[in-house]
Amino acid sequence: MAEEAETQETTAEQTTEAETSTETTAQETQQTTETQTETGTQEAASDWRSTLTKDEKKLGFLGRFASAESFVESFKKLNDDVKAGRYGVKPLGDDATDEEVAAYRKAFGVPEAPDKYLEALPDGLVVGDDDKPAIEQFVKAAHEVNAPKPIVDKLLSTYYDIVDAQNEELIQRNEQAKEDGINALREEWGPEYRRNINVVNSFVETLPEAVQTIISEGTLPDGTLIGNNPEVLRWLASQALEANPLATVVPGAGANAAQTIADEMAEIENVMRTDRTKYNRDEKMQARYRQLIDAKAKAR
């Protein structure tokens, strides 16, 4: 009997311990679930902010709102207040009176007239005469939508910063194109490079002034100058030599090439008569004389 009682007591204790363990486990499970739920809720609440922005300052601002719903409600209230004119000036409607328009513009720093935008521009900015037609259209459009002057100032300043950067890039591109063209023609023409360039320059001077301007100031689709393009210079050289075969012999002489050749031949022939020894020793003079004879023959 004693053994049975002891066995029953042991079994009861084990049962109690098991129940206690089960109850503890259930409590721990419930606490874990509640913690996970709470954490998930907090993460979800935080996630709507990070979905809207990654900027730390903006996230700090959104931290003032307990939920996305409260943020939307606050924004809507602000929007309604602005529309209702509770912040001093009511947005202009299609039927706004002249007095309402004037009050609105004064409150938000909108000039009375479009040309007032161009007064006291930032950083000493001055609109050039070439730009004025386009800029005047721009400020007219800005005035129609009641753009505040500080905004237009910033837009104009940014526009000219962009233009300056583009001009600087174009200058560098033209310098590179000129250098590349010179290198290509020097390699192709060799020792005749300078002579051919002089021939081209002399030929261009005979062209109509409008054509000269196109060659010197005109640009290709990439913005580089026509006069820096090696293909153009090759073509001009070929045209110059076709129009005046003597150009390579007496570059720069133009229409007087034949007379220039005759004059130079006369000078050499005078040396041949008066100082034959000098002529016989001067191989360059002899080569030049032969070149002039060939050029004279081609000119006939």
C-alpha positions as CSV (number, residue, x, y, z in Angstrom):
1,M,0.0,0.0,0.0
2,A,2.8,2.4,0.9
3,E,4.4,1.7,-2.4
4,E,1.2,2.4,-4.3
5,A,0.7,5.6,-2.5
6,E,4.3,6.7,-3.2
7,T,3.8,5.8,-6.9
8,Q,0.6,7.8,-7.1
9,E,2.3,10.7,-5.4
10,T,5.2,10.6,-7.9
11,T,2.8,10.4,-10.8
12,A,0.8,13.4,-9.5
13,E,4.0,15.4,-9.2
14,Q,5.1,14.6,-12.7
15,T,1.7,15.5,-14.1
16,T,1.7,18.8,-12.2
17,E,5.2,19.6,-13.6
18,A,4.1,18.7,-17.1
19,E,1.1,20.9,-16.8
20,T,3.2,23.7,-15.4
21,S,5.7,23.3,-18.3
22,T,3.0,23.3,-20.8
23,E,1.4,26.4,-19.4
24,T,4.8,28.2,-19.3
25,T,5.5,27.2,-22.9
26,A,2.1,28.5,-23.9
27,Q,2.7,31.8,-22.2
28,E,6.1,32.2,-23.8
29,T,4.6,31.4,-27.2
30,Q,1.9,34.0,-26.7
31,Q,4.4,36.6,-25.6
32,T,6.6,35.8,-28.6
33,T,3.6,36.0,-31.0
34,E,2.6,39.3,-29.4
35,T,6.1,40.7,-29.7
36,Q,6.4,39.6,-33.3
37,T,3.0,41.1,-34.0
38,E,4.0,44.4,-32.3
39,T,7.4,44.4,-34.2
40,G,5.7,43.7,-37.5
41,T,3.2,46.5,-36.8
42,Q,6.1,48.9,-36.0
43,E,8.0,47.8,-39.1
44,A,4.9,48.3,-41.2
45,A,4.4,51.8,-39.7
46,S,8.0,52.7,-40.4
47,D,8.0,51.2,-43.9
48,W,5.4,53.6,-45.3
49,R,7.8,56.4,-44.6
50,S,10.7,54.8,-46.3
51,T,8.5,54.0,-49.2
52,L,7.9,57.7,-49.7
53,T,11.5,58.9,-49.3
54,K,15.0,57.8,-48.5
55,D,16.1,61.3,-47.4
56,E,16.9,61.5,-43.7
57,K,15.5,64.9,-43.1
58,K,12.3,64.0,-44.9
59,L,12.0,60.8,-42.9
60,G,12.4,62.9,-39.8
61,F,9.6,65.1,-40.9
62,L,7.4,62.0,-41.6
63,G,8.2,60.7,-38.1
64,R,5.9,63.4,-36.8
65,F,3.0,61.4,-38.1
66,A,1.8,58.2,-36.4
67,S,0.6,56.6,-39.6
68,A,0.3,57.2,-43.4
69,E,-3.4,58.0,-42.8
70,S,-2.6,60.8,-40.4
71,F,-0.1,62.2,-42.8
72,V,-2.7,62.2,-45.7
73,E,-5.3,63.8,-43.4
74,S,-2.8,66.6,-42.4
75,F,-1.9,67.2,-46.0
76,K,-5.5,67.4,-47.1
77,K,-6.3,69.8,-44.3
78,L,-3.4,72.1,-45.4
79,N,-4.6,71.9,-49.0
80,D,-8.1,72.8,-48.0
81,D,-6.9,75.7,-45.9
82,V,-4.8,77.1,-48.8
83,K,-7.8,76.8,-51.1
84,A,-10.0,78.6,-48.6
85,G,-7.5,81.4,-48.3
86,R,-6.9,80.8,-44.6
87,Y,-3.2,81.7,-45.0
88,G,-3.8,85.2,-46.2
89,V,-4.1,84.8,-50.0
90,K,-6.6,82.6,-51.8
91,P,-5.4,80.9,-55.0
92,L,-6.7,82.7,-58.1
93,G,-9.7,81.4,-59.9
94,D,-10.6,81.8,-63.5
95,D,-13.0,84.6,-62.5
96,A,-10.4,86.5,-60.3
97,T,-10.8,90.3,-60.3
98,D,-7.9,92.7,-61.2
99,E,-7.7,93.5,-57.5
100,E,-7.4,89.9,-56.5
101,V,-4.7,89.3,-59.1
102,A,-2.7,92.3,-57.9
103,A,-3.0,91.2,-54.2
104,Y,-1.9,87.7,-55.1
105,R,1.1,88.9,-57.1
106,K,2.2,91.3,-54.4
107,A,1.9,88.5,-51.7
108,F,4.0,86.0,-53.7
109,G,6.6,88.3,-55.2
110,V,5.3,88.3,-58.8
111,P,6.3,91.5,-60.7
112,E,3.6,93.8,-62.0
113,A,4.8,93.4,-65.6
114,P,6.9,90.7,-67.4
115,D,9.8,93.1,-68.1
116,K,10.2,93.6,-64.4
117,Y,11.6,90.0,-64.2
118,L,14.7,91.2,-66.0
119,E,15.5,93.9,-63.4
120,A,18.1,93.2,-60.7
121,L,19.0,89.7,-62.0
122,P,21.3,87.6,-59.7
123,D,25.1,87.7,-59.9
124,G,25.1,90.7,-62.3
125,L,23.4,88.6,-65.0
126,V,22.6,90.7,-68.2
127,V,20.5,89.4,-71.0
128,G,22.2,90.0,-74.3
129,D,20.5,91.5,-77.3
130,D,20.6,88.2,-79.2
131,D,18.8,86.4,-76.4
132,K,16.2,89.1,-75.6
133,P,13.5,87.9,-78.0
134,A,13.5,84.4,-76.6
135,I,13.9,85.5,-73.0
136,E,11.1,88.1,-73.3
137,Q,8.7,85.3,-74.4
138,F,9.9,83.2,-71.5
139,V,9.2,85.9,-68.8
140,K,5.9,86.7,-70.5
141,A,4.8,83.0,-70.0
142,A,6.1,83.1,-66.4
143,H,4.0,86.2,-65.7
144,E,0.9,84.6,-67.1
145,V,1.2,81.8,-64.6
146,N,2.2,84.2,-61.8
147,A,5.7,82.8,-61.2
148,P,7.5,84.5,-58.3
149,K,10.6,86.5,-59.3
150,P,13.0,84.4,-57.2
151,I,11.9,81.3,-59.1
152,V,12.4,83.0,-62.5
153,D,15.8,84.4,-61.3
154,K,16.9,80.9,-60.5
155,L,15.6,79.5,-63.8
156,L,17.4,82.2,-65.9
157,S,20.6,81.8,-63.9
158,T,20.5,78.1,-64.5
159,Y,19.8,78.5,-68.2
160,Y,22.8,80.7,-68.7
161,D,25.0,78.4,-66.6
162,I,24.0,75.6,-69.1
163,V,24.7,77.8,-72.1
164,D,28.1,78.8,-70.7
165,A,29.0,75.1,-70.2
166,Q,27.8,74.2,-73.7
167,N,29.9,77.0,-75.2
168,E,33.0,76.0,-73.3
169,E,32.5,72.4,-74.4
170,L,32.1,73.6,-78.0
171,I,35.3,75.6,-77.9
172,Q,37.2,72.7,-76.6
173,R,35.7,70.4,-79.3
174,N,36.7,72.9,-82.0
175,E,40.2,73.2,-80.7
176,Q,40.5,69.4,-80.8
177,A,38.9,69.2,-84.3
178,K,41.4,71.8,-85.5
179,E,44.4,69.9,-84.0
180,D,43.2,66.6,-85.4
181,G,42.7,68.1,-88.8
182,I,46.2,69.6,-88.9
183,N,47.8,66.4,-87.8
184,A,45.9,64.4,-90.5
185,L,46.9,66.8,-93.3
186,R,50.5,67.1,-92.1
187,E,50.7,63.3,-92.3
188,E,49.1,63.2,-95.7
189,W,50.7,66.2,-97.4
190,G,54.1,66.0,-95.7
191,P,56.5,68.8,-96.6
192,E,53.8,70.3,-98.9
193,Y,51.5,71.0,-96.0
194,R,52.3,74.6,-95.5
195,R,52.3,75.3,-99.3
196,N,48.9,73.6,-99.7
197,I,47.5,75.6,-96.8
198,N,48.7,78.8,-98.3
199,V,47.2,77.8,-101.6
200,V,43.8,77.2,-99.9
201,N,44.0,80.5,-98.1
202,S,44.7,82.4,-101.3
203,F,41.9,80.5,-103.1
204,V,39.4,81.3,-100.4
205,E,40.2,85.0,-100.7
206,T,39.0,84.9,-104.3
207,L,35.6,83.6,-103.3
208,P,32.5,85.7,-102.7
209,E,32.5,87.2,-99.2
210,A,29.4,85.3,-98.2
211,V,31.1,82.0,-99.1
212,Q,34.2,83.1,-97.2
213,T,32.0,83.7,-94.1
214,I,30.5,80.2,-94.4
215,I,33.9,78.6,-94.6
216,S,35.3,80.5,-91.7
217,E,32.3,80.7,-89.4
218,G,29.9,78.0,-90.6
219,T,29.5,74.8,-88.5
220,L,28.9,71.2,-89.2
221,P,26.1,69.2,-87.5
222,D,28.4,68.4,-84.6
223,G,29.1,72.1,-84.0
224,T,32.7,72.1,-85.3
225,L,33.8,74.8,-87.8
226,I,33.7,74.0,-91.5
227,G,37.1,75.5,-91.9
228,N,38.7,73.0,-89.4
229,N,37.4,70.0,-91.3
230,P,40.2,68.1,-93.2
231,E,37.8,66.9,-95.9
232,V,36.8,70.5,-96.6
233,L,40.5,71.6,-96.8
234,R,41.3,68.7,-99.2
235,W,38.5,69.8,-101.5
236,L,39.5,73.4,-101.4
237,A,43.1,72.5,-102.2
238,S,42.0,70.5,-105.2
239,Q,39.7,73.3,-106.4
240,A,42.5,75.8,-106.0
241,L,45.0,73.8,-108.0
242,E,42.5,73.0,-110.7
243,A,41.6,76.7,-111.0
244,N,45.3,77.8,-110.9
245,P,47.9,75.1,-111.6
246,L,50.6,77.7,-110.9
247,A,49.4,78.1,-107.3
248,T,51.8,75.6,-106.0
249,V,54.7,77.3,-107.7
250,V,54.0,80.8,-106.7
251,P,51.4,80.6,-103.9
252,G,49.6,83.9,-103.1
253,A,50.1,85.3,-106.6
254,G,46.5,84.7,-107.6
255,A,45.7,86.0,-111.1
256,N,49.2,87.4,-111.4
257,A,50.9,84.0,-111.2
258,A,52.1,84.0,-114.8
259,Q,53.7,87.5,-114.4
260,T,55.3,86.5,-111.1
261,I,56.8,83.4,-112.7
262,A,58.2,85.5,-115.6
263,D,59.7,88.0,-113.2
264,E,61.4,85.4,-111.1
265,M,62.7,83.6,-114.2
266,A,64.1,86.9,-115.4
267,E,66.0,87.4,-112.1
268,I,67.5,83.9,-112.3
269,E,68.5,84.4,-115.9
270,N,70.2,87.6,-115.0
271,V,72.3,85.7,-112.5
272,M,73.1,83.1,-115.2
273,R,74.4,85.9,-117.4
274,T,76.2,88.0,-114.9
275,D,77.5,85.4,-112.5
276,R,77.4,81.9,-114.1
277,T,79.6,80.4,-111.4
278,K,77.2,81.4,-108.7
279,Y,74.3,79.8,-110.7
280,N,76.3,76.6,-111.3
281,R,77.0,76.2,-107.6
282,D,73.5,77.0,-106.4
283,E,71.5,73.7,-106.8
284,K,68.4,75.2,-105.3
285,M,68.4,78.1,-107.8
286,Q,68.8,75.6,-110.6
287,A,65.9,73.4,-109.3
288,R,63.8,76.5,-108.9
289,Y,64.5,77.6,-112.5
290,R,63.4,74.2,-113.8
291,Q,60.3,74.4,-111.7
292,L,59.4,77.8,-113.1
293,I,60.0,76.5,-116.7
294,D,57.6,73.6,-116.1
295,A,55.0,75.9,-114.5
296,K,55.2,78.3,-117.5
297,A,54.7,75.5,-119.9
298,K,51.6,74.2,-118.0
299,A,50.2,77.7,-118.0
300,R,50.1,77.9,-121.8
